[in-house]
């Protein structure tokens, strides 16, 4: 028993549309696939089966968590947990935490998070560029040039991330066409990929507290972000680890192609997919 819902849950107190308030009974739900899908807006975090509600409100705010009919476990135990615990489980890449965030909560901050992560990555690349081109000239033209370098790095980082996502989407689309499976929900997948890229926020502390091991830290951050993307794909589409891994490789291949294209144009992109100069280490 819990005495109140958690913030971030979808509207309706975990019950489906058409459920009488405080009674938990369903009325007027047509027995069609479309109605069944509309009446099951949630997912069990254990077995990924659809669920009509997360909990039932009996009276005076007394709630009872719904038990999944498939696995006989609570549909979503995280509705009782504090956000800090949920965040820790997400950092540990637990599939249950990812399902809770993607299917059972209403989080629409993925675009803001994407912009902020791109700004962090652009700042890292700009910092590398300025570090390799030391110039103490106080001329205003030099300062304006450095400012435009930051904007250029932001644009390049955005294009590389777009190429990474296109590679993932293209692989999954081809795989579903070849296996005659249903078309994946690319909108939800894009949201999952953007949210799972939160590890890029660690780039700024790695640059601020510069150390001899900073290049190693940046590599580890890259691996962490890719691992989070891998888990997000697997959870969102409910596919096996092999397909998720191949999707990540396809995205990296497309991103590396974009980096190679920029290098052919003699642009200093400062990407993790680029070949580092000896002085960077």
Buried (B, 14 or more C-beta within 10 A) or exposed (E): EEEEBBEBBEEEBBBBEBBEEBEBEBEEBEEEEEEEEBBBBBBBBBBBBBBBBBBBBEEEEEBEBBEBEBBEBBBBBBBBBEEEEBBEBBEEBBBBBBBBBBBBBEEEEBEEBBEBBBBBBBBBBBBBBEEEEEEEEEEEEEEEEBEEBBEBBBEBBBBBBEBBBBBBBBBBEEBBEEEEEEEBEBEBBBBBBBBBBBBBBBBBEBBEEEEEEBEEBBEBBBEBBBBBBBBBBBBBBEBEEEBBBBBBBBBBBBBBBBBEEBBEEEEBBBBBBBEBEEEEE
